[in-house]
């Protein structure tokens, strides 16, 4: 059984990875209190002791709005975790000749590509500090020379996770409670079921691949369409859903949001098959099955 060392195992995606694949892989998931990715000595020690087949770095500061308060501050937590932490993990992997999967985001782009979703060939151009720190992290991983996959994911959502709300569960809980919600009508997104992300990671762990891959839902929606599909799937009240423009929604926010916040997973599907990732509507059916368990 392959052993996989993961950082950020208590997060939205990392915890699901642990839950779904613990019978297939020996997963080593040290808490940050034991192994801090900002501490090179701790990283080197655990790689030497555990000798993993793979390393996955889920660890990140993902609060887009909160991160903007640190804009330009390379001593701030967002830069240190997303950029320096990524650099440290990659350097440790290089030193021990370990293969790395580094989790990144569509926020490395500027959100202006309106004709079709972002591919791996598109040039990153982040418009907020979170996106900038994640791009620094990607660059540091590539510059380290370690054998790595950079996996960009988009708006992950899951059935159960107490520490952070995602867009699907926010809409679902509000609709179940009978509350009116406002959903953006003019933004394109590729919200992605975390199960699909985990299943993509499974095939990466069995592969010899390296490079950048986009892993997302197979089609895109507006947040308004997403909310309405949730209402339809869970048989909830459509009339609670109201539309709002992205400009109106974001007018009081410090962080700029991507209008076209979407990824194209075609490269991944061509290499690994089209039976791993789902359409948004299919993902919500799976979500409903899990929520009702």
SEKE-422296 format. One record per atom (N, C-alpha, C, CB): residue in one letter; x, y, z. Coordinates in steps of 0.2 Angstrom, whole numbers, plus 5000, padded with zeros to 4 digits. Glycine has a CB too. Layout:
REM SEKE-422296
AXYZ ...
END
This chain:
REM SEKE-422296
X500449945000 X500050005000 X500450065000 X499550005006 X500350114995 X500750174995 X500650215001 X500550214988 X501150255004 X501050295009 X501050365006 X501550285015 X500550415008 X500550475006 X500550525012 X499850485002 X500950575011 X501050625017 X500650685014 X501850645018 X500250705019 X499850765017 X499850825022 X499050745016 X499950885019 X499850945024 X499250975022 X500550995022 X498951005028 X498251035027 X497750985027 X498251075020 X497850925030 X497350875030 X496650885034 X497650815033 X496650945038 X496050955041 X495551005037 X496150995048 X495851025031 X495451075027 X494851045023 X495951105022 X494551085020 X493951055016 X494051005011 X493651115012 X494651005007 X494750955002 X495250895006 X495150984997 X495650925010 X496150875013 X495750825018 X496650905017 X495250845021 X494850805026 X494450755022 X494450845030 X494250775016 X493850725011 X494350675008 X493450765006 X494850695006 X495450655004 X495550595009 X496050685002 X495650615015 X495750565020 X495250515021 X495950605027 X494650545021 X494050505022 X493850455017 X493450555023 X493950475010 X493750435005 X494350385003 X493650474999 X494950405004 X495550355002 X495950325007 X495950404998 X495650325013 X496050295019 X496150225019 X495750315026 X495750185015 X495750115014 X496250095008 X495050085013 X496350145004 X496750134998 X497450154999 X496450164992 X497650205003 X498250225004 X498450235012 X498350295001 X499050225013 X499250245020 X499350315020 X499850205023 X498850355024 X498950425024 X499250455030 X498150455022 X499750485029 X500050525035 X499850595035 X500850515035 X499450615040 X499250685040 X499350725047 X498450685039 X499950745047 X500150775054 X499850845055 X500950785054 X499550855061 X499250925062 X499850985061 X498950925069 X499551045060 X500051095059 X500451105066 X499651155057 X500151085071 X500551095078 X501151055078 X500051085083 X501150995074 X501650955074 X502150965069 X501450885074 X501950975063 X502350995057 X502051055054 X502350935052 X502451115055 X502251175052 X502651185045 X502451235057 X502251195040 X502651195033 X503051265033 X502051195027 X503051305037 X503451365038 X504151345041 X503151425041 X504151285044 X504751255048 X505151205043 X504551235055 X505651225040 X506051175036 X506251115039 X506551215032 X506551125045 X506751075049 X506251015050 X507051095056 X505651035052 X505150995054 X504950955047 X504451025057 X504950995042 X504750965035 X505250905033 X504751015030 X505850925034 X506450875032 X506350815037 X507150915033 X506250825043 X506250775048 X505650725046 X506150795055 X505050745045 X504550705043 X504550665037 X503850735043 X504850695032 X505050665025 X505550605026 X505250715020 X506050625030 X506550575032 X506250515035 X507150595035 X505850525040 X505550475045 X505050435041 X505250505051 X504550465037 X504050425034 X504150405027 X503450475034 X504650435024 X504850415017 X504250395013 X505250345018 X503850445012 X503150435008 X503250425000 X502750495009 X502850394997 X502850384990 X502650454987 X502350334988 X502150484990 X501950554987 X501850604993 X501350544983 X501950664991 X501750724996 X501150764993 X502350764998 X500650774996 X500150824994 X500050884998 X499450784993 X500150944996 X500051005000 X499351034999 X500651054998 X498951025003 X498251055003 X498251125007 X497751005006 X498851135011 X498851185016 X498851255012 X499451185020 X498351295015 X498351365011 X497851405016 X498051355004 X497951475015 X497551525017 X497051535012 X497951585020 X496451525012 X495951525007 X495451585007 X495651465006 X495451625013 X495051675014 X495251735009 X495051705021 X494851745003 X495051794998 X494951865001 X494551784992 X494451875004 X494251945007 X494751965013 X493551945009 X494851915017 X495251925023 X495951935021 X495251865028 X496151905016 X496851905013 X497051975011 X497051855008 X496552005008 X496652075005 X496952125010 X496052095002 X496752115016 X497052155022 X497752155022 X496652145028 X498052105019 X498852095020 X499152115013 X498952025022 X498752145008 X498952155001 X499652185001 X498552194998 X500152144998 X500852164997 X501252155003 X500852244996 X501052125008 X501352105014 X501652035014 X500952115021 X502352035013 X502651965012 X502851935019 X503251975008 X502651975024 X502751955031 X502051925034 X503052005036 X501551935030 X500851915032 X500751845031 X500351955028 X500251815035 X500151745035 X499951715028 X499551735040 X499551755024 X499351735018 X499951715013 X498851785014 X500451765013 X501051755009 X501451695011 X501451815008 X501551695018 X501951645021 X501751575020 X502051665028 X501051565021 X500851495020 X500751485013 X500151495023 X500451525009 X500351505002 X500951504997 X499751554999 X501451544999 X502051554995 X502651524998 X502151624993 X502851545004 X503451515007 X503251445009 X503651565013 X502651435012 X502551365014 X502551315008 X501851355017 X502351335002 X502351294996 X503051284994 X501951334990 X503451344994 X504151334993 X504551284997 X504551404993 X504351285004 X504751245008 X504551175007 X504551265016 X503951155006 X503751085004 X504051064998 X502951085004 X504051104993 X504351084987 X505151074987 X504251134981 X505451114991 X506151104992 X506351044996 X506451164996 X505851025001 X505950965005 X505850905000 X505450965011 X505350914996 X505250854991 X505850844986 X504650864987 X506150904984 X506750904980 X507350864983 X506950974977 X507450884990 X507950864993 X507950784994 X508050895000 X507350754995 X507250684996 X506950654990 X506750675002 X506950684985 X506750654978 X506050624979 X507250604976 X505550664982 X504850644982 X504450684977 X504650654990 X503950644975 X503450674970 X502950714974 X503150624966 X502750774972 X502350824975 X501650834971 X502650884977 X501150844974 X500550874971 X500350934975 X499850824971 X500350994972 X500251054975 X499551084973 X500751104974 X499151094978 X498451114976 X498451194975 X497951094981 X498151214969 X498151284968 X497451304966 X498651304962 X497351364962 X496651394962 X496551424955 X496551434967 X495951434953 X495851484947 X495951554948 X495051474945 X496051574955 X496151644956 X496851664954 X496151654964 X497251624951 X497951644948 X497751684942 X498351584947 X497151684939 X496951714933 X496551784935 X496451674929 X496451824930 X496151884931 X495351884930 X496451944927 X495051834927 X494351834927 X494051874921 X494051854933 X494551884916 X494251924910 X494151884904 X494751984909 X494251824904 X494251774898 X493451754898 X494651714899 X493151784893 X492451774893 X492151724888 X492051844891 X492651704883 X492351664878 X492351584880 X492851674872 X492851564884 X492851494886 X493251494892 X493051444881 X493251434896 X493551434903 X494351434902 X493351374906 X494651444907 X495451454907 X495751384906 X495651484913 X496251374902 X496551314901 X497251324904 X496651294893 X497651274904 X498351274907 X498751314903 X498651204908 X498651334897 X499051374892 X498951444894 X498851354885 X498351464897 X498251534898 X498751564903 X497551544901 X498951624902 X499451664906 X499051684913 X499751724902 X499351664919 X499051694925 X499151764925 X499351654931 X498651804929 X498751874930 X498251884936 X498551914923 X498451874942 X498051874948 X497851954949 X498351844954 X497251964952 X496952034953 X496852044960 X496352044949 X496951994964 X496952004972 X497551974975 X496251984975 X497651984981 X498251964985 X498251884986 X498251994992 X497651864987 X497551784988 X497851754981 X496851764989 X497551774976 X497851744969 X498551754968 X497451784964 X498851814970 X499551834969 X499951784973 X499651904971 X499751774980 X500151724984 X500051654981 X499851724991 X499551634979 X499451564976 X499951564970 X498751544974 X499951614966 X500351614960 X501151604962 X500251674955 X501351644967 X501951644970 X502151574972 X502051694976 X501651534975 X501751464977 X501851424971 X501151444981 X501451434966 X501551394960 X502251394957 X501051404955 X502451464957 X503151474954 X503651444958 X503251554953 X503551454964 X504151424969 X504151344968 X503951444976 X503551314967 X503551244966 X503951224960 X502851214966 X503751264954 X504051244948 X504851264948 X503751284942 X505051314951 X505751334952 X506151284956 X505751404955 X505851244961 X506151204965 X506551144962 X505651174970 X506251124956 X506551074952 X506251004954 X507251074952 X505851004959 X505550934961 X505050914956 X505150944968 X504950844956 X504450824951 X503750834954 X504550744950 X503350874951 X502750904954 X502150904949 X502850964957 X501550894952 X500950914948 X500650974952 X500450854948 X500451024948 X500051084951 X499351074949 X500351154949 X498951064954 X498251044952 X497851104954 X497950984956 X497551144949 X497151204950 X496451174951 X497251254945 X496051194956 X495351174957 X494951244958 X495351134964 X494351234957 X493851294957 X493251284962 X493651304950 X493151324966 X492551324971 X492351254973 X491951354967 X492751224977 X492551154979 X491951154984 X493151124983 X491551114983 X490951104988 X490851034990 X490351134985 X490651024996 X490550954999 X489950955003 X491150935003 X489750895006 X489150885009 X489250895017 X488950805009 X489750885020 X489850895027 X490550925028 X489750835031 X490550985031 X491251015033 X491051075038 X491651035027 X491251065044 X491051115049 X491451175049 X491051085056 X492051175047 X492451235048 X492451285043 X493251205048 X492151275038 X492051325033 X491451315028 X492651335028 X491051365027 X490451355022 X490751365015 X489951415023 X490451325010 X490551325003 X489951355000 X490851265000 X490051374994 X489451404990 X488851364990 X489651424983 X488951294989 X488351254989 X487951244995 X488551184986 X488351235001 X488051225007 X487751295010 X488551195012 X488051345008 X487751415010 X487051415007 X488251475008 X487051405000 X486351414997 X485851364999 X486451404989 X486051305000 X485651245003 X485351265010 X486051185003 X485751285014 X485551295021 X485051355021 X486151315026 X485251405017 X484751465017 X484151445014 X485051525013 X484051405009 X483451385006 X483051345010 X483551354999 X483451295014 X483051255018 X482751295024 X483551205021 X483051345026 X482851385032 X482251435029 X483451425035 X482151435023 X481651485020 X481851555020 X481051475025 X482551565019 X482751635019 X482851655012 X483451635023 X482751715010 X482851745004 X483651745003 X482551815003 X483851734996 X484551734995 X484651774988 X484951664994 X485251804988 X485451844982 X486051804979 X485651914983 X485951794972 X486451754969 X486651794962 X486251684967 X487251794961 X487551834955 X487351804949 X488351834956 X487151844944 X486851824938 X487351834932 X486251874936 X487851864933 X488351884927 X489051854928 X488351954926 X489151804932 X489851774934 X489751704931 X490051784941 X490351684928 X490351614926 X490851574931 X490551604919 X490551514934 X490951484938 X490951404937 X490751494946 X491451364939 X491451294938 X491451264945 X492051274934 X490951264949 X490951244956 X491051164956 X490351254960 X491551134960 X491751074959 X491651024965 X492451074957 X491350974964 X491150924970 X491850894972 X490750864968 X491950904979 X492650884982 X492750804980 X492650894989 X492250764980 X492350694978 X492750684971 X491650654978 X492550734967 X492850734960 X493650744961 X492550774955 X493750794965 X494450814966 X494850764969 X494450884971 X494550724974 X494850674977 X494950614972 X494450644983 X494450604968 X494550544963 X495050564958 X493850534959 X495150624956 X495650654952 X496350644955 X495650724950 X496450654962 X497050644965 X497250574965 X496950674973 X496750524966 X496850454966 X497150434959 X496150414967 X496950454954 X497250434947 X497950474947 X496850454941 X498050534949 X498750564949 X499250514953 X498650634952 X498950494959 X499450454963 X499650384960 X499050434970 X499250364955 X499450304952 X499750314945 X498750264950 X499950384944 X500250404937 X500950424938 X499850454934 X501250434932 X501950464932 X501850534929 X502350424928 X501350564930 X501250634927 X501550694931 X500450654927 X501650744928 X501950804931 X501650864927 X502750804931 X501750924929 X501450984926 X500851014929 X501350964919 X500551054925 X499951094928 X499251064925 X499951164926 X498851044929 X498151024927 X497551064930 X498150944929 X497051074927 X496451104929 X495951044931 X496151154924 X495651044937 X495150994939 X494551034941 X495450944944 X494051024938 X493451064939 X492851024937 X493451134936 X492251054938 X491651024934 X491751034927 X490951064937 X491350994923 X491350984916 X491051044912 X491150914914 X490551074916 X490251134913 X490251194918 X489551114911 X490051244915 X489951304920 X489251334921 X490451364917 X489151374926 X488551404928 X488651474930 X488151354933 X488151504931 X488151574935 X487951544942 X487651624932 X488151584947 X487951574954 X487151574954 X488251624959 X486851614950 X486151614950 X485851544948 X485851664946 X486151524942 X485951454940 X486151394945 X486351444933 X486651404948 X486851354953 X486351354959 X487551374956 X486151414961 X485651414967 X485051384964 X485551484969 X484851394958 X484151374956 X484251294955 X483951404949 X484851274953 X484851194952 X484851164958 X485551184948 X485151194964 X485151164970 X484351164973 X485551214975 X484051214971 X483351214973 X482951164970 X482951284972 X483051154963 X482751104959 X482951034962 X482951104952 X483551024963 X483850954965 X483550934972 X484550954966 X483550984977 X483250974984 X482550984985 X483751014988 X482251004979 X481451024979 X481351074984 X481050954981 X481651134984 X481651184988 X481251244984 X482251204991 X481151304988 X480751354985 X481151404980 X480451394991 X481051394974 X481351444969 X481251514971 X481151424962 X480651534973 X480551604974 X480951644979 X479751614975 X481351604983 X481751634988 X482351664984 X481951584993 X482551644978 X483151654975 X483051724971 X483351604970 X483451774972 X483451834969 X484151844965 X483351894973 X484151884960 X484751894956 X485051964958 X484651894948 X485751964957 X486152024959 X486752024954 X486352024966 X486952084952 X487552084948 X488152074952 X487552154944 X488752054948 X489352044952 X489552114955 X489852014947 X489452164951 X489652234953 X489352254960 X489552284948 X488652244960 X488252254966 X488552214972 X487552254964 X488552144970 X488752104975 X489452114979 X488852034973 X489952144974 X490552154977 X490752224978 X491052124972 X490252274978 X490452344979 X490752364986 X489852384978 X490652324991 X490952334997 X491452294999 X490352335003 X491752254995 X492252204996 X492952234994 X492152134992 X493452214998 X494152244997 X494452204991 X494552235003 X494352134991 X494652094986 X494252094979 X494652024988 X494552104974 X494252104967 X494052024966 X494652134962 X493452014963 X493251954962 X493251934954 X492551934964 X493351874952 X493451854945 X492751854942 X493851794944 X492651894937 X491951884933 X491951814930 X491851944928 X492451794927 X492451734923 X492951684927 X492651734916 X492651654932 X492951614937 X492951544936 X492751634944 X493151524930 X493051454927 X493651424925 X492551454922 X493651354925 X494251314923 X494051264918 X494551284929 X494451244913 X494351194908 X494751134910 X494551224901 X494351074911 X494751014913 X494950974907 X494350984918 X494850994901 X494950954895 X495650914895 X494950994889 X496150944897 X496850914897 X496850854902 X497350964900 X496550864908 X496450804913 X496050754910 X496150834919 X495450764907 X495050714904 X495350674898 X494350744902 X495750714894 X496050674889 X496550624891 X496450724884 X496950644897 X497450594899 X497150544904 X497950634903 X496650554907 X496350504912 X495650484911 X496450544919 X495350504906 X494650484905 X494150534907 X494550414908 X493550524904 X492950574905 X492450544910 X492650594899 X492650494914 X492150464919 X492350484926 X492150394918 X492750534927 X492950554934 X492650614936 X493750564934 X492650664932 X492350734933 X491550734931 X492750784930 X491150774934 X490450774933 X490250844931 X490050754939 X489650844927 X489250904926 X489050934933 X488750894921 X488950994933 X488651024939 X488050994942 X488551104938 X487550984937 X486950954939 X487050884942 X486450954934 X487450844939 X487650774941 X487950784948 X488050744936 X488350824949 X488750834956 X488250854961 X489250894955 X487750894960 X487250904965 X486750844967 X486750964963 X486650804962 X486350744964 X486750694968 X486150704957 X487350694967 X487850654972 X487850694979 X488550654969 X487850754979 X487850794985 X487250784989 X487850874983 X486650774985 X486050764989 X486050694992 X485450764984 X486350644989 X486350574991 X486750574998 X486650524986 X487350614998 X487750615004 X487450655009 X488450655002 X487150715008 X486850755013 X486250715017 X486450815010 X485950665013 X485350625016 X485650565020 X484850605011 X486250555019 X486550495023 X486450505030 X487250485021 
END
